[in-house]
Amino acid sequence: MKDGHPAQSKINEDLSLREAGYRGERNLDYYLSFLEERDFYFIHDLRLQAESGHFFQMDTVVLHSSFIGIIEAKNTSGNIQFQKSPRQVVRQIQEKEQVISNPHLQVKRQRLQLMDWLLFNGWPLLPIYEFVAFTNPLTKIHSDSPRVTHAEDIPHLLGEQQQRPSSIKLDQKQIQNLSKMLVLSHQKDCSSIVPSYKMSSSDIQTGVQCPKCESLQMRRGIIQGGWQCEMCHNISKDAHIQALEDFLLLVQPTITNRQFRDFLQISSSKTAYRLLSQLSIPRTHSNKHSFYTLSYPLHKR
């Protein structure tokens, strides 16, 4: 994004929230690691498409022979009050209050969507339990639900569910098959973030980013068959792959030879064609033009 854009502060704020969420999920993973030898399977950041066509994403899905758990991780600080009427969540920090999204209702919706997905795909309906895990140990939680708790308490709660009698049980092979089917059904979110910030493609800085100094000063042709950074002189053969993935995530999932040259700041259409042909991406002809369909992550042939 070009310097001084009005959306820059909002993007930086959202990036900080995403980084905090990532740290929180890794904190939860630490506690879950104590259950890895106890017949549990864990799938992280699973995004599925429901029969209705809507997508839903779950932070962590826990598979056991007798139940399924869905864990929503929240790296939120302060005092968190889950109110009943109206059903809302109020966060208090430094004598300020704000209403935040209700993670308990969110994970309950995910539970219903996962139930429908399992039924549609022919799986027996195991009990599904939803959990909200606050990963900041200093967060003070006020909730009537025992499954809204701190991350360090999640292994204990999963162990309790493990001891409950269940009329439906999957054997080891079935659990492995279900786990495999869920992973294979994962749908990556490759939608462009540009429209959500009221930006256009012209607001995005173009060029190939140096993997070492992160400047957009990689140039083709300085060295034979590769890229060299004009700032730190780092050399890379595949720096254009990251630039293409950036185009996919920031602009759109298809690209033409002309767009490739403009975005990567190269002049030769033959070089662009050669670099695109080296990747495992389909090429489609439309009238006199052709375009390439990108998918994340990109791989060489």
Secondary structure by P-SEA (a helix, b strand, c coil): ccccccaaaaaaaaaaaaaaaaaaaaaaaaaaccccccbbbbbcbbbbbccccbbbbbcbbbbcccbbbbbbbbbcccbbbbccccbbbbbbcccbbbbcccaaaaaaaaaaaaaaaaaaacccccbbbbbbbbccccccccccccccccccaaaaaaaaaaaccccccccaaaaaaaaaaaaaaccccccccccccccccccccccccccccccccccccccccbbbbcccccccccaaaaaaaaaaacccccccaaaaaaaaccccaaaaaaaaaaccbbbbbcccbbbbbbccccccc
